[in-house]
Amino acid sequence: MTFGMMDGYGYGMMGGGYGILGLIFWILLIIGLVLLIKYLWAGRGDKKGEESALEILNKKYARGEISKEEFEEKKKDLQ
């Protein structure tokens, strides 16, 4: 009976050469990619520097460009 490095298991126990560390690496890589895609996708709808329709409406009313009735009607439509 030999007690070498592989003890008869060969690479089968190591998962084709990857082992536990390789498995952890791939899991972390996939999780990182999913989180990156989620972050980038969420940022598409949230554009900084652009005002919402309600903010524009409030400014128009504050400047006197629209009447109170028109403001209330459009505000109701937006909400």
QUILIN-V382984 format. One record per helix or strand of 2 or more residues. SS is the DSSP state (H for helix, E for strand). FROM is the first residue (numbers start at 0). TO is the last residue. Records with the same first field share a line. If there is no record, write none. Layout:
SS->FROM-TO + FROM-TO
//
This chain:
H->11-13 + 18-44 + 52-62 + 67-77
//
